[in-house]
Amino acid sequence: MLLQPTPQQLVVSGVLGAIVGILFIISSGRSRFLLILPVVAALIVTYFSILGVKSGLITGSVAMLLLH
């Protein structure tokens, strides 16, 4: 594998994926929200990813991809 993720990075990725899944479950009955769901999910995941890198929770090869 090129990135060599650590267990911590795998947990963070799982949490971010769970957030997107929860958003999808919440919006299942709302067709209008489903239209903007990809944008909302991307903004939320990006915000928490950058926050994690700045606070030092996300380090290593994944942080390099997020910052550059």
Backbone atoms as SQL, in Angstrom:
CREATE TABLE atoms (id INTEGER PRIMARY KEY, chain TEXT, resi INTEGER, resn TEXT, atom TEXT, x REAL, y REAL, z REAL);
INSERT INTO atoms VALUES
  (1, 'A', 1, 'MET', 'N', 0.824, -1.175, 0.000),
  (2, 'A', 1, 'MET', 'CA', 0.000, 0.000, 0.000),
  (3, 'A', 1, 'MET', 'C', 0.873, 1.244, 0.000),
  (4, 'A', 2, 'LEU', 'N', 0.495, 2.211, -0.729),
  (5, 'A', 2, 'LEU', 'CA', 1.286, 3.423, -0.858),
  (6, 'A', 2, 'LEU', 'C', 1.226, 4.307, 0.390),
  (7, 'A', 3, 'LEU', 'N', 0.047, 4.436, 1.000),
  (8, 'A', 3, 'LEU', 'CA', -0.109, 5.371, 2.111),
  (9, 'A', 3, 'LEU', 'C', 0.301, 4.798, 3.465),
  (10, 'A', 4, 'GLN', 'N', 0.246, 3.490, 3.661),
  (11, 'A', 4, 'GLN', 'CA', 0.579, 2.847, 4.938),
  (12, 'A', 4, 'GLN', 'C', -0.194, 3.483, 6.098),
  (13, 'A', 5, 'PRO', 'N', -1.516, 3.341, 6.131),
  (14, 'A', 5, 'PRO', 'CA', -2.301, 3.961, 7.209),
  (15, 'A', 5, 'PRO', 'C', -2.041, 3.288, 8.555),
  (16, 'A', 6, 'THR', 'N', -2.074, 4.085, 9.585),
  (17, 'A', 6, 'THR', 'CA', -1.942, 3.573, 10.945),
  (18, 'A', 6, 'THR', 'C', -3.329, 3.195, 11.456),
  (19, 'A', 7, 'PRO', 'N', -3.397, 2.428, 12.541),
  (20, 'A', 7, 'PRO', 'CA', -4.722, 2.110, 13.110),
  (21, 'A', 7, 'PRO', 'C', -5.514, 3.359, 13.492),
  (22, 'A', 8, 'GLN', 'N', -4.821, 4.378, 13.957),
  (23, 'A', 8, 'GLN', 'CA', -5.487, 5.631, 14.316),
  (24, 'A', 8, 'GLN', 'C', -6.130, 6.268, 13.083),
  (25, 'A', 9, 'GLN', 'N', -5.441, 6.252, 11.962),
  (26, 'A', 9, 'GLN', 'CA', -5.988, 6.830, 10.743),
  (27, 'A', 9, 'GLN', 'C', -7.174, 6.020, 10.234),
  (28, 'A', 10, 'LEU', 'N', -7.136, 4.721, 10.424),
  (29, 'A', 10, 'LEU', 'CA', -8.266, 3.886, 10.028),
  (30, 'A', 10, 'LEU', 'C', -9.499, 4.181, 10.880),
  (31, 'A', 11, 'VAL', 'N', -9.284, 4.425, 12.174),
  (32, 'A', 11, 'VAL', 'CA', -10.399, 4.769, 13.057),
  (33, 'A', 11, 'VAL', 'C', -10.996, 6.113, 12.649),
  (34, 'A', 12, 'VAL', 'N', -10.141, 7.096, 12.369),
  (35, 'A', 12, 'VAL', 'CA', -10.623, 8.415, 11.955),
  (36, 'A', 12, 'VAL', 'C', -11.408, 8.295, 10.649),
  (37, 'A', 13, 'SER', 'N', -10.922, 7.505, 9.712),
  (38, 'A', 13, 'SER', 'CA', -11.635, 7.311, 8.449),
  (39, 'A', 13, 'SER', 'C', -12.979, 6.644, 8.684),
  (40, 'A', 14, 'GLY', 'N', -13.021, 5.693, 9.597),
  (41, 'A', 14, 'GLY', 'CA', -14.282, 5.041, 9.929),
  (42, 'A', 14, 'GLY', 'C', -15.291, 5.993, 10.558),
  (43, 'A', 15, 'VAL', 'N', -14.803, 6.864, 11.432),
  (44, 'A', 15, 'VAL', 'CA', -15.691, 7.850, 12.068),
  (45, 'A', 15, 'VAL', 'C', -16.241, 8.819, 11.029),
  (46, 'A', 16, 'LEU', 'N', -15.386, 9.290, 10.137),
  (47, 'A', 16, 'LEU', 'CA', -15.855, 10.200, 9.089),
  (48, 'A', 16, 'LEU', 'C', -16.856, 9.503, 8.168),
  (49, 'A', 17, 'GLY', 'N', -16.618, 8.247, 7.866),
  (50, 'A', 17, 'GLY', 'CA', -17.573, 7.485, 7.063),
  (51, 'A', 17, 'GLY', 'C', -18.891, 7.289, 7.783),
  (52, 'A', 18, 'ALA', 'N', -18.826, 7.089, 9.100),
  (53, 'A', 18, 'ALA', 'CA', -20.048, 6.948, 9.896),
  (54, 'A', 18, 'ALA', 'C', -20.858, 8.235, 9.898),
  (55, 'A', 19, 'ILE', 'N', -20.173, 9.378, 9.930),
  (56, 'A', 19, 'ILE', 'CA', -20.867, 10.669, 9.873),
  (57, 'A', 19, 'ILE', 'C', -21.630, 10.789, 8.565),
  (58, 'A', 20, 'VAL', 'N', -21.000, 10.404, 7.468),
  (59, 'A', 20, 'VAL', 'CA', -21.664, 10.463, 6.161),
  (60, 'A', 20, 'VAL', 'C', -22.846, 9.488, 6.137),
  (61, 'A', 21, 'GLY', 'N', -22.673, 8.305, 6.714),
  (62, 'A', 21, 'GLY', 'CA', -23.766, 7.343, 6.774),
  (63, 'A', 21, 'GLY', 'C', -24.944, 7.840, 7.583),
  (64, 'A', 22, 'ILE', 'N', -24.655, 8.486, 8.698),
  (65, 'A', 22, 'ILE', 'CA', -25.725, 9.054, 9.528),
  (66, 'A', 22, 'ILE', 'C', -26.458, 10.147, 8.767),
  (67, 'A', 23, 'LEU', 'N', -25.728, 10.986, 8.063),
  (68, 'A', 23, 'LEU', 'CA', -26.369, 12.016, 7.242),
  (69, 'A', 23, 'LEU', 'C', -27.281, 11.391, 6.190),
  (70, 'A', 24, 'PHE', 'N', -26.831, 10.308, 5.582),
  (71, 'A', 24, 'PHE', 'CA', -27.632, 9.636, 4.563),
  (72, 'A', 24, 'PHE', 'C', -28.899, 9.035, 5.170),
  (73, 'A', 25, 'ILE', 'N', -28.788, 8.440, 6.345),
  (74, 'A', 25, 'ILE', 'CA', -29.961, 7.863, 7.012),
  (75, 'A', 25, 'ILE', 'C', -30.953, 8.955, 7.398),
  (76, 'A', 26, 'ILE', 'N', -30.452, 10.063, 7.918),
  (77, 'A', 26, 'ILE', 'CA', -31.323, 11.177, 8.320),
  (78, 'A', 26, 'ILE', 'C', -32.059, 11.750, 7.116),
  (79, 'A', 27, 'SER', 'N', -31.397, 11.807, 5.972),
  (80, 'A', 27, 'SER', 'CA', -31.990, 12.448, 4.800),
  (81, 'A', 27, 'SER', 'C', -32.770, 11.485, 3.917),
  (82, 'A', 28, 'SER', 'N', -32.971, 10.246, 4.342),
  (83, 'A', 28, 'SER', 'CA', -33.596, 9.251, 3.466),
  (84, 'A', 28, 'SER', 'C', -35.015, 9.619, 3.050),
  (85, 'A', 29, 'GLY', 'N', -35.757, 10.317, 3.865),
  (86, 'A', 29, 'GLY', 'CA', -37.125, 10.683, 3.503),
  (87, 'A', 29, 'GLY', 'C', -37.262, 12.072, 2.920),
  (88, 'A', 30, 'ARG', 'N', -36.183, 12.779, 2.801),
  (89, 'A', 30, 'ARG', 'CA', -36.221, 14.175, 2.338),
  (90, 'A', 30, 'ARG', 'C', -35.533, 14.279, 0.984),
  (91, 'A', 31, 'SER', 'N', -36.312, 14.314, -0.069),
  (92, 'A', 31, 'SER', 'CA', -35.733, 14.301, -1.415),
  (93, 'A', 31, 'SER', 'C', -34.968, 15.587, -1.736),
  (94, 'A', 32, 'ARG', 'N', -35.390, 16.697, -1.196),
  (95, 'A', 32, 'ARG', 'CA', -34.664, 17.948, -1.472),
  (96, 'A', 32, 'ARG', 'C', -33.288, 17.955, -0.813),
  (97, 'A', 33, 'PHE', 'N', -33.219, 17.420, 0.401),
  (98, 'A', 33, 'PHE', 'CA', -31.928, 17.369, 1.081),
  (99, 'A', 33, 'PHE', 'C', -30.978, 16.393, 0.393),
  (100, 'A', 34, 'LEU', 'N', -31.532, 15.352, -0.226),
  (101, 'A', 34, 'LEU', 'CA', -30.688, 14.397, -0.951),
  (102, 'A', 34, 'LEU', 'C', -29.946, 15.062, -2.105),
  (103, 'A', 35, 'LEU', 'N', -30.531, 16.136, -2.646),
  (104, 'A', 35, 'LEU', 'CA', -29.868, 16.844, -3.749),
  (105, 'A', 35, 'LEU', 'C', -28.580, 17.522, -3.299),
  (106, 'A', 36, 'ILE', 'N', -28.584, 18.071, -2.087),
  (107, 'A', 36, 'ILE', 'CA', -27.394, 18.782, -1.606),
  (108, 'A', 36, 'ILE', 'C', -26.559, 17.944, -0.645),
  (109, 'A', 37, 'LEU', 'N', -26.981, 16.696, -0.386),
  (110, 'A', 37, 'LEU', 'CA', -26.264, 15.839, 0.552),
  (111, 'A', 37, 'LEU', 'C', -24.792, 15.647, 0.209),
  (112, 'A', 38, 'PRO', 'N', -24.406, 15.423, -1.048),
  (113, 'A', 38, 'PRO', 'CA', -22.969, 15.274, -1.330),
  (114, 'A', 38, 'PRO', 'C', -22.149, 16.507, -0.954),
  (115, 'A', 39, 'VAL', 'N', -22.705, 17.675, -1.180),
  (116, 'A', 39, 'VAL', 'CA', -21.987, 18.916, -0.853),
  (117, 'A', 39, 'VAL', 'C', -21.882, 19.082, 0.658),
  (118, 'A', 40, 'VAL', 'N', -22.989, 18.842, 1.361),
  (119, 'A', 40, 'VAL', 'CA', -22.991, 18.965, 2.821),
  (120, 'A', 40, 'VAL', 'C', -22.032, 17.953, 3.443),
  (121, 'A', 41, 'ALA', 'N', -22.076, 16.718, 2.960),
  (122, 'A', 41, 'ALA', 'CA', -21.189, 15.682, 3.503),
  (123, 'A', 41, 'ALA', 'C', -19.727, 16.020, 3.245),
  (124, 'A', 42, 'ALA', 'N', -19.418, 16.505, 2.044),
  (125, 'A', 42, 'ALA', 'CA', -18.038, 16.874, 1.725),
  (126, 'A', 42, 'ALA', 'C', -17.553, 18.018, 2.609),
  (127, 'A', 43, 'LEU', 'N', -18.403, 19.000, 2.853),
  (128, 'A', 43, 'LEU', 'CA', -18.013, 20.124, 3.713),
  (129, 'A', 43, 'LEU', 'C', -17.768, 19.664, 5.150),
  (130, 'A', 44, 'ILE', 'N', -18.637, 18.799, 5.661),
  (131, 'A', 44, 'ILE', 'CA', -18.477, 18.318, 7.033),
  (132, 'A', 44, 'ILE', 'C', -17.215, 17.471, 7.173),
  (133, 'A', 45, 'VAL', 'N', -16.988, 16.559, 6.234),
  (134, 'A', 45, 'VAL', 'CA', -15.801, 15.704, 6.295),
  (135, 'A', 45, 'VAL', 'C', -14.532, 16.542, 6.145),
  (136, 'A', 46, 'THR', 'N', -14.544, 17.515, 5.252),
  (137, 'A', 46, 'THR', 'CA', -13.381, 18.386, 5.073),
  (138, 'A', 46, 'THR', 'C', -13.105, 19.191, 6.334),
  (139, 'A', 47, 'TYR', 'N', -14.154, 19.726, 6.939),
  (140, 'A', 47, 'TYR', 'CA', -13.980, 20.514, 8.163),
  (141, 'A', 47, 'TYR', 'C', -13.348, 19.673, 9.277),
  (142, 'A', 48, 'PHE', 'N', -13.902, 18.476, 9.509),
  (143, 'A', 48, 'PHE', 'CA', -13.367, 17.638, 10.572),
  (144, 'A', 48, 'PHE', 'C', -11.983, 17.100, 10.244),
  (145, 'A', 49, 'SER', 'N', -11.691, 16.885, 8.966),
  (146, 'A', 49, 'SER', 'CA', -10.357, 16.431, 8.573),
  (147, 'A', 49, 'SER', 'C', -9.314, 17.511, 8.838),
  (148, 'A', 50, 'ILE', 'N', -9.607, 18.720, 8.437),
  (149, 'A', 50, 'ILE', 'CA', -8.673, 19.823, 8.665),
  (150, 'A', 50, 'ILE', 'C', -8.526, 20.096, 10.157),
  (151, 'A', 51, 'LEU', 'N', -9.622, 20.024, 10.887),
  (152, 'A', 51, 'LEU', 'CA', -9.564, 20.202, 12.334),
  (153, 'A', 51, 'LEU', 'C', -8.708, 19.116, 12.986),
  (154, 'A', 52, 'GLY', 'N', -8.819, 17.893, 12.510),
  (155, 'A', 52, 'GLY', 'CA', -8.012, 16.805, 13.036),
  (156, 'A', 52, 'GLY', 'C', -6.536, 16.952, 12.741),
  (157, 'A', 53, 'VAL', 'N', -6.208, 17.446, 11.551),
  (158, 'A', 53, 'VAL', 'CA', -4.803, 17.664, 11.199),
  (159, 'A', 53, 'VAL', 'C', -4.220, 18.792, 12.037),
  (160, 'A', 54, 'LYS', 'N', -4.967, 19.878, 12.173),
  (161, 'A', 54, 'LYS', 'CA', -4.454, 21.017, 12.941),
  (162, 'A', 54, 'LYS', 'C', -4.300, 20.699, 14.424),
  (163, 'A', 55, 'SER', 'N', -5.161, 19.829, 14.960),
  (164, 'A', 55, 'SER', 'CA', -5.054, 19.492, 16.380),
  (165, 'A', 55, 'SER', 'C', -4.078, 18.346, 16.633),
  (166, 'A', 56, 'GLY', 'N', -3.572, 17.740, 15.566),
  (167, 'A', 56, 'GLY', 'CA', -2.583, 16.683, 15.711),
  (168, 'A', 56, 'GLY', 'C', -3.163, 15.287, 15.804),
  (169, 'A', 57, 'LEU', 'N', -4.473, 15.132, 15.633),
  (170, 'A', 57, 'LEU', 'CA', -5.084, 13.809, 15.686),
  (171, 'A', 57, 'LEU', 'C', -4.788, 12.987, 14.440),
  (172, 'A', 58, 'ILE', 'N', -4.678, 13.658, 13.314),
  (173, 'A', 58, 'ILE', 'CA', -4.386, 12.985, 12.046),
  (174, 'A', 58, 'ILE', 'C', -2.966, 13.369, 11.649),
  (175, 'A', 59, 'THR', 'N', -2.103, 12.383, 11.564),
  (176, 'A', 59, 'THR', 'CA', -0.709, 12.631, 11.203),
  (177, 'A', 59, 'THR', 'C', -0.279, 11.626, 10.149),
  (178, 'A', 60, 'GLY', 'N', 0.912, 11.804, 9.647),
  (179, 'A', 60, 'GLY', 'CA', 1.482, 10.839, 8.714),
  (180, 'A', 60, 'GLY', 'C', 1.113, 11.104, 7.271),
  (181, 'A', 61, 'SER', 'N', 1.013, 10.026, 6.511),
  (182, 'A', 61, 'SER', 'CA', 0.827, 10.148, 5.063),
  (183, 'A', 61, 'SER', 'C', -0.529, 10.738, 4.702),
  (184, 'A', 62, 'VAL', 'N', -1.565, 10.473, 5.494),
  (185, 'A', 62, 'VAL', 'CA', -2.877, 11.035, 5.193),
  (186, 'A', 62, 'VAL', 'C', -2.858, 12.549, 5.396),
  (187, 'A', 63, 'ALA', 'N', -2.175, 13.029, 6.418),
  (188, 'A', 63, 'ALA', 'CA', -2.067, 14.467, 6.649),
  (189, 'A', 63, 'ALA', 'C', -1.353, 15.144, 5.488),
  (190, 'A', 64, 'MET', 'N', -0.370, 14.480, 4.915),
  (191, 'A', 64, 'MET', 'CA', 0.327, 15.042, 3.746),
  (192, 'A', 64, 'MET', 'C', -0.638, 15.224, 2.575),
  (193, 'A', 65, 'LEU', 'N', -1.540, 14.283, 2.384),
  (194, 'A', 65, 'LEU', 'CA', -2.499, 14.399, 1.299),
  (195, 'A', 65, 'LEU', 'C', -3.495, 15.518, 1.563),
  (196, 'A', 66, 'LEU', 'N', -3.879, 15.704, 2.815),
  (197, 'A', 66, 'LEU', 'CA', -4.866, 16.726, 3.141),
  (198, 'A', 66, 'LEU', 'C', -4.296, 18.127, 3.067),
  (199, 'A', 67, 'LEU', 'N', -3.035, 18.281, 3.378),
  (200, 'A', 67, 'LEU', 'CA', -2.457, 19.625, 3.435),
  (201, 'A', 67, 'LEU', 'C', -1.904, 20.105, 2.107),
  (202, 'A', 68, 'HIS', 'N', -1.647, 19.204, 1.173),
  (203, 'A', 68, 'HIS', 'CA', -1.019, 19.652, -0.079),
  (204, 'A', 68, 'HIS', 'C', -1.911, 19.475, -1.246);
